[in-house]
Amino acid sequence: MMAHDGPSRQAASHTPAGLCASCRHVRVVESDRGSIFYQCRRAATDARFARYPALPVRWCPGYEPGAGEDRAGG
C-alpha cells in the first residue's frame, strides 16, 4: 500500500464520511479500483468502535479532531 497525505480539514467538512474524514484516528484506504474506505484505528484496541464504520458518522465518542494522518492505496 502507498501512503498519501490525509484529507484537509476544509475538504473534510464537505465529505460524505462525516466526522471520520477529520478524525485523528482515521486511516483512509484506497482500493485498486479507486474506492475510498475510512478505517477507524481505535477499533484495534476498543471493541466499541467499528473497524469500517457506516458513513456518514455524525457523532462518535472517540472522535478527536486532527488531520486524518494515514492514507494508503491498494
KENUKE-785175 format. One line per field, with one value per residue: x, z, y of N, C-alpha, C, O, CB in turn; residue in three letters; residue number from 1. Coordinates in Angstrom, 1 decimal. Each point is the difference from the previous one (the first is absolute). Glycine has a CB too. Layout:
n_X <- (X / ...) .
n_Z <- (Z / ...) .
n_Y <- (Y / ...) .
ca_X <- (X / ...) .
ca_Z <- (Z / ...) .
ca_Y <- (Y / ...) .
c_X <- (X / ...) .
c_Z <- (Z / ...) .
c_Y <- (Y / ...) .
o_X <- (X / ...) .
o_Z <- (Z / ...) .
o_Y <- (Y / ...) .
cb_X <- (X / ...) .
cb_Z <- (Z / ...) .
cb_Y <- (Y / ...) .
aa <- (ala / ...) .
i <- (NUM / ...) .
***
This chain:
n_X <- (0.8 / 1.2 / 0.2 / -2.2 / 0.9 / -2.1 / -2.1 / 1.4 / -1.3 / -1.3 / -0.6 / -1.4 / -2.5 / -0.6 / 0.0 / -2.9 / 2.3 / -2.2 / 2.1 / 1.6 / 1.0 / 1.4 / 1.0 / 3.1 / -1.5 / 0.3 / 1.8 / -1.2 / -0.1 / 0.5 / -1.5 / 2.3 / -2.7 / 1.5 / -1.2 / 0.9 / 0.1 / -0.4 / 2.3 / -1.6 / 3.6 / -2.6 / -0.2 / 2.9 / -1.5 / -3.4 / -1.7 / -0.9 / 1.1 / -1.9 / 3.1 / -1.9 / -1.6 / -2.3 / 1.6 / -2.6 / 1.3 / -2.7 / 2.0 / 3.2 / -0.5 / 2.6 / -0.8 / 3.3 / -1.0 / 2.2 / 0.3 / -2.2 / 3.4 / -0.9 / -0.5 / 0.4 / -0.1 / -1.3) .
n_Z <- (0.0 / -1.8 / 3.1 / -1.6 / 1.8 / 2.1 / -2.0 / 0.0 / 2.9 / -2.9 / -0.6 / 2.9 / -0.8 / -2.7 / 1.4 / -0.5 / 2.7 / 1.6 / 1.4 / -2.2 / -1.1 / 2.9 / 1.4 / 0.7 / -1.0 / -3.5 / -0.7 / -2.6 / -0.7 / -3.0 / -0.4 / -1.9 / -0.3 / 1.1 / 3.0 / 1.7 / 2.2 / 2.1 / 1.1 / 2.8 / 0.2 / 2.1 / -1.5 / 1.5 / 2.9 / -0.3 / -0.6 / -0.4 / -3.1 / -2.2 / -0.5 / -1.5 / 2.4 / -1.9 / -1.7 / 0.9 / 2.6 / 0.6 / 2.4 / 0.2 / 3.4 / -2.1 / -1.0 / 0.6 / -2.1 / -1.7 / -2.9 / -0.2 / 1.3 / -2.3 / -3.1 / -0.1 / -3.2 / 0.3) .
n_Y <- (-1.2 / 2.3 / 1.3 / 1.8 / 2.3 / -1.4 / 1.0 / 2.8 / -0.1 / 0.6 / -3.0 / -0.4 / 2.0 / -1.9 / -3.3 / -1.3 / 0.0 / 2.0 / 0.8 / -1.6 / 2.8 / 0.6 / -3.1 / 0.9 / -2.9 / 0.5 / -2.4 / 2.1 / -3.3 / 1.5 / -3.1 / -0.3 / 1.9 / 3.0 / -1.4 / 2.6 / -2.7 / 2.4 / -2.5 / 1.2 / -0.1 / -0.4 / -2.9 / -0.5 / 0.3 / -0.4 / -3.0 / 3.3 / -0.6 / -1.6 / -1.1 / 2.0 / 2.4 / -0.9 / 2.5 / 1.6 / -1.5 / 2.1 / -1.1 / -1.1 / -0.3 / 0.6 / 3.3 / 0.4 / 2.7 / -1.6 / 0.8 / -2.7 / -0.4 / -1.8 / 1.0 / -3.4 / 0.5 / -2.9) .
ca_X <- (-0.8 / 0.8 / -0.4 / -0.3 / -0.4 / -1.3 / -0.9 / 0.1 / -1.1 / -1.0 / -0.6 / -0.6 / -1.3 / -0.9 / 0.0 / -1.1 / 0.5 / -0.4 / 1.1 / 1.2 / 0.9 / 0.9 / 0.4 / 1.4 / 0.1 / -0.4 / 1.0 / -0.7 / 0.5 / -0.5 / 0.2 / 0.5 / -1.1 / -0.3 / -0.9 / 0.6 / -0.5 / 0.4 / 0.2 / 0.1 / 1.1 / -0.3 / -0.6 / 1.0 / 0.2 / -1.2 / -1.1 / -1.1 / 0.2 / 0.0 / 1.3 / -0.4 / -1.4 / -0.9 / 0.1 / 0.9 / 0.0 / -0.4 / 0.4 / 0.8 / 0.6 / 1.4 / 0.5 / 1.0 / 0.3 / 1.4 / 0.1 / 0.0 / 1.4 / 0.4 / -0.8 / 0.7 / -0.5 / 0.1) .
ca_Z <- (0.0 / -0.1 / 0.9 / -0.6 / 1.0 / 0.5 / -0.5 / 0.7 / 0.8 / -0.8 / -0.8 / 0.9 / 0.4 / -1.2 / -0.4 / 0.5 / 1.1 / 1.3 / 1.0 / -0.3 / -0.9 / 0.7 / 1.2 / 0.1 / 0.1 / -1.3 / -1.0 / -1.3 / -0.9 / -1.4 / -0.6 / -1.4 / -0.9 / 0.3 / 1.1 / 1.2 / 1.2 / 1.2 / 1.1 / 1.3 / 0.7 / 1.4 / 0.1 / 0.3 / 1.5 / 0.7 / -0.7 / -0.2 / -1.3 / -1.2 / -0.8 / -1.1 / 0.4 / -1.0 / -0.3 / 0.7 / 1.4 / 0.5 / 1.4 / 0.4 / 1.3 / -0.1 / -1.0 / 0.4 / -1.2 / -0.4 / -1.4 / -0.2 / -0.3 / -0.9 / -1.2 / -0.7 / -1.3 / -0.1) .
ca_Y <- (1.2 / 1.2 / 1.1 / 1.3 / 1.0 / -0.1 / 1.0 / 1.3 / 0.3 / 0.6 / -1.0 / -1.0 / 0.5 / -0.1 / -1.4 / -0.8 / -0.8 / 0.6 / 0.3 / -0.8 / 0.7 / 1.0 / -0.6 / -0.4 / -1.4 / -0.5 / -0.5 / 0.0 / -1.1 / 0.1 / -1.3 / 0.0 / 0.5 / 1.4 / 0.2 / 0.6 / -0.5 / 0.7 / -1.0 / 0.5 / -0.6 / -0.3 / -1.4 / -1.0 / -0.1 / 0.2 / -0.7 / 0.9 / 0.7 / -0.9 / 0.2 / 0.8 / 0.4 / 0.4 / 1.4 / 0.9 / 0.0 / 1.4 / 0.1 / -1.1 / 0.3 / 0.0 / 1.0 / 1.0 / 0.8 / -0.1 / -0.4 / -1.4 / -0.2 / -1.1 / -0.3 / -1.1 / -0.4 / -1.4) .
c_X <- (0.9 / -0.6 / -0.2 / -0.3 / -1.5 / -0.9 / 0.2 / -1.2 / -1.2 / -0.7 / -0.8 / -1.4 / -1.0 / -0.1 / -1.1 / 0.5 / -0.3 / 1.3 / 1.2 / 1.0 / 0.9 / 0.4 / 1.5 / 0.2 / -0.3 / 1.2 / -0.8 / 0.6 / -0.6 / 0.3 / 0.6 / -1.0 / -0.4 / -1.0 / 0.7 / -0.7 / 0.6 / 0.1 / 0.3 / 1.1 / -0.3 / -0.6 / 1.0 / 0.2 / -1.3 / -1.2 / -1.2 / 0.0 / 0.0 / 1.3 / -0.3 / -1.5 / -0.9 / 0.0 / -1.3 / -0.2 / -0.2 / 0.3 / 0.8 / 0.7 / 1.6 / 0.6 / 1.0 / 0.4 / 1.5 / 0.0 / 0.0 / 1.4 / 0.3 / -1.0 / 0.9 / -0.7 / 0.2 / 0.5) .
c_Z <- (0.0 / 0.9 / -0.8 / 1.1 / 0.4 / -0.6 / 0.8 / 0.9 / -0.7 / -0.8 / 0.9 / 0.3 / -1.1 / -0.5 / 0.6 / 1.1 / 1.3 / 0.8 / -0.4 / -0.9 / 0.7 / 1.3 / 0.0 / 0.0 / -1.3 / -0.8 / -1.3 / -0.9 / -1.4 / -0.6 / -1.4 / -1.0 / 0.3 / 1.0 / 1.2 / 1.2 / 1.2 / 1.2 / 1.3 / 0.7 / 1.5 / 0.1 / 0.3 / 1.5 / 0.8 / -0.8 / -0.2 / -1.4 / -1.1 / -0.8 / -1.2 / 0.3 / -1.2 / -0.1 / -0.4 / 1.5 / 0.5 / 1.4 / 0.4 / 1.3 / 0.0 / -0.9 / 0.6 / -1.3 / -0.3 / -1.5 / -0.1 / -0.6 / -1.1 / -1.2 / -0.7 / -1.3 / -0.1 / -1.2) .
c_Y <- (1.2 / 1.1 / 1.3 / 1.0 / -0.2 / 1.1 / 1.3 / 0.3 / 0.6 / -1.0 / -1.0 / 0.5 / -0.2 / -1.5 / -0.8 / -0.9 / 0.5 / 0.2 / -0.8 / 0.7 / 0.9 / -0.6 / -0.5 / -1.5 / -0.7 / -0.5 / -0.1 / -1.0 / 0.1 / -1.4 / 0.2 / 0.6 / 1.4 / 0.2 / 0.5 / -0.6 / 0.7 / -1.0 / 0.7 / -0.7 / -0.3 / -1.4 / -1.1 / -0.3 / 0.2 / -0.5 / 0.8 / 0.6 / -1.0 / 0.3 / 0.9 / 0.4 / 0.4 / 1.5 / 0.6 / -0.1 / 1.5 / 0.2 / -1.2 / 0.3 / 0.0 / 1.0 / 1.0 / 0.7 / -0.1 / -0.3 / -1.5 / -0.4 / -1.0 / -0.1 / -1.0 / -0.4 / -1.5 / -0.5) .
o_X <- (1.1 / -1.2 / 0.8 / -0.2 / -0.8 / 0.5 / 0.3 / -1.1 / -1.1 / -1.3 / -1.1 / -0.9 / -1.2 / -0.5 / -0.5 / -0.9 / 0.1 / 1.0 / 1.2 / 1.2 / 1.1 / 0.6 / 0.5 / 1.1 / -0.1 / 1.1 / -0.9 / 1.2 / -1.2 / 1.1 / 0.2 / 0.4 / -0.9 / -0.3 / 1.2 / -1.3 / 1.2 / -1.0 / 0.8 / -0.1 / 0.6 / 0.0 / -0.4 / 0.4 / 0.0 / -0.3 / -0.9 / -1.0 / 0.7 / 0.4 / 0.8 / -0.9 / 0.5 / 0.0 / -0.8 / -1.1 / 0.7 / 0.2 / -0.3 / 0.6 / 0.6 / 1.2 / -0.3 / 0.5 / 0.8 / -1.0 / 0.7 / 0.3 / 0.8 / -1.2 / 1.1 / -1.2 / 1.0 / 0.1) .
o_Z <- (0.5 / 0.0 / -0.8 / 1.2 / -0.9 / -0.5 / 1.2 / -0.3 / 0.2 / -0.1 / -0.5 / 0.2 / 0.2 / -1.1 / 1.1 / 0.5 / 1.0 / -0.5 / 0.3 / 0.2 / -0.5 / 0.8 / -1.0 / -0.2 / -0.1 / 0.1 / -0.1 / -0.3 / -0.1 / -0.1 / -0.5 / -1.0 / -0.6 / 0.3 / 0.2 / 0.1 / -0.1 / 0.5 / 0.1 / 0.3 / 0.6 / 1.1 / 0.5 / 0.4 / 1.2 / -1.1 / -0.8 / -0.5 / 0.1 / -0.1 / -0.3 / -0.4 / -1.1 / 1.0 / -0.7 / 0.5 / -0.3 / 0.5 / -0.5 / 0.2 / 0.9 / -0.3 / 1.1 / -0.9 / 1.0 / -0.5 / 0.8 / -1.2 / -0.8 / 0.1 / -0.4 / 0.0 / 0.5 / -0.3) .
o_Y <- (0.0 / 0.2 / 0.3 / -0.4 / -0.4 / 1.0 / 0.0 / -0.7 / -0.3 / 0.0 / -0.5 / -0.8 / 0.2 / -0.2 / 0.3 / -0.8 / -0.7 / 0.5 / 0.5 / -0.1 / 0.3 / 0.8 / -0.5 / -0.5 / -1.2 / 0.6 / -0.8 / 0.1 / 0.1 / -0.5 / 1.1 / 0.5 / 0.6 / 1.2 / -0.4 / 0.0 / 0.4 / -0.5 / 0.9 / -1.2 / -0.8 / -0.6 / -1.0 / -1.0 / -0.2 / 0.5 / -0.4 / 0.5 / -1.1 / 1.1 / 0.9 / -0.6 / 0.4 / 0.7 / -0.7 / -0.3 / 0.9 / 1.2 / -1.1 / 1.1 / 0.6 / 0.1 / 0.5 / -0.6 / -0.1 / -0.5 / -0.7 / 0.2 / 0.3 / 0.0 / 0.2 / 0.0 / -0.6 / -1.2) .
cb_X <- (-2.9 / 1.8 / 0.3 / -0.7 / 2.5 / 0.3 / -1.9 / 2.5 / 2.7 / 2.6 / 2.9 / 3.1 / 2.3 / 1.0 / 3.0 / -0.2 / 1.7 / -3.2 / -2.9 / -2.6 / -2.8 / -1.8 / -2.9 / -0.7 / -0.5 / -3.1 / 2.4 / -1.9 / 1.5 / -0.7 / -2.1 / 1.1 / 0.1 / 0.9 / -2.7 / 1.9 / -1.5 / 0.0 / 0.1 / -2.3 / 0.9 / -0.4 / -1.2 / 0.7 / 2.3 / 1.3 / 1.7 / 1.0 / 0.5 / -3.0 / 0.0 / 2.4 / 0.5 / -1.5 / 3.2 / 0.9 / 0.9 / -2.0 / -1.8 / -0.2 / -2.6 / -1.3 / -1.9 / 0.3 / -2.7 / 1.8 / 0.6 / -2.8 / -0.4 / 2.3 / -2.2 / 2.0 / -0.6 / -1.9) .
cb_Z <- (0.7 / -2.4 / 2.8 / -3.3 / 0.0 / 2.6 / -1.9 / -1.6 / 1.7 / 0.0 / -1.2 / 0.7 / 1.3 / 0.5 / -1.3 / -2.8 / -2.5 / 0.4 / 1.4 / 0.0 / -1.2 / -1.9 / 1.4 / 1.4 / 2.5 / -0.1 / 1.7 / 0.6 / 2.1 / -0.1 / 1.8 / 1.6 / 0.5 / -2.6 / -1.1 / -1.3 / -1.0 / -1.3 / -1.8 / -0.2 / -2.2 / -0.7 / -2.2 / -2.5 / -1.6 / 2.2 / 1.8 / 2.9 / 1.0 / 0.1 / 1.1 / -1.3 / 3.2 / -0.5 / 0.1 / -2.4 / 0.4 / -2.1 / 1.0 / -2.6 / 0.1 / 0.8 / -2.3 / 2.9 / -0.5 / 2.8 / -1.4 / 0.8 / 3.2 / 1.8 / 0.2 / 2.2 / -1.5 / 1.7) .
cb_Y <- (-1.2 / -0.8 / -1.4 / -0.7 / 2.1 / -2.1 / -1.7 / 1.6 / 0.6 / 2.1 / 0.7 / 0.1 / 1.4 / 2.6 / -0.1 / 0.8 / 0.0 / -1.6 / -0.1 / -1.9 / -0.4 / 1.1 / -0.2 / 2.6 / 1.4 / 0.8 / -0.5 / 2.3 / -1.6 / 3.0 / -2.0 / -2.5 / -2.9 / -0.8 / -1.4 / 2.2 / -2.6 / 2.7 / -2.5 / 1.9 / 1.9 / 3.0 / 1.8 / 1.7 / 1.0 / 1.5 / -1.7 / 0.0 / 3.0 / -1.1 / -3.1 / -0.6 / 0.4 / -2.7 / 0.4 / 1.9 / -2.9 / -1.2 / 2.4 / -1.7 / -1.7 / -2.5 / -0.7 / -0.8 / 1.6 / -0.2 / 2.8 / -0.2 / 0.4 / -1.2 / 2.1 / -0.8 / 2.8 / 1.1) .
aa <- (met / met / ala / his / asp / gly / pro / ser / arg / gln / ala / ala / ser / his / thr / pro / ala / gly / leu / cys / ala / ser / cys / arg / his / val / arg / val / val / glu / ser / asp / arg / gly / ser / ile / phe / tyr / gln / cys / arg / arg / ala / ala / thr / asp / ala / arg / phe / ala / arg / tyr / pro / ala / leu / pro / val / arg / trp / cys / pro / gly / tyr / glu / pro / gly / ala / gly / glu / asp / arg / ala / gly / gly) .
i <- (1 / 2 / 3 / 4 / 5 / 6 / 7 / 8 / 9 / 10 / 11 / 12 / 13 / 14 / 15 / 16 / 17 / 18 / 19 / 20 / 21 / 22 / 23 / 24 / 25 / 26 / 27 / 28 / 29 / 30 / 31 / 32 / 33 / 34 / 35 / 36 / 37 / 38 / 39 / 40 / 41 / 42 / 43 / 44 / 45 / 46 / 47 / 48 / 49 / 50 / 51 / 52 / 53 / 54 / 55 / 56 / 57 / 58 / 59 / 60 / 61 / 62 / 63 / 64 / 65 / 66 / 67 / 68 / 69 / 70 / 71 / 72 / 73 / 74) .
***
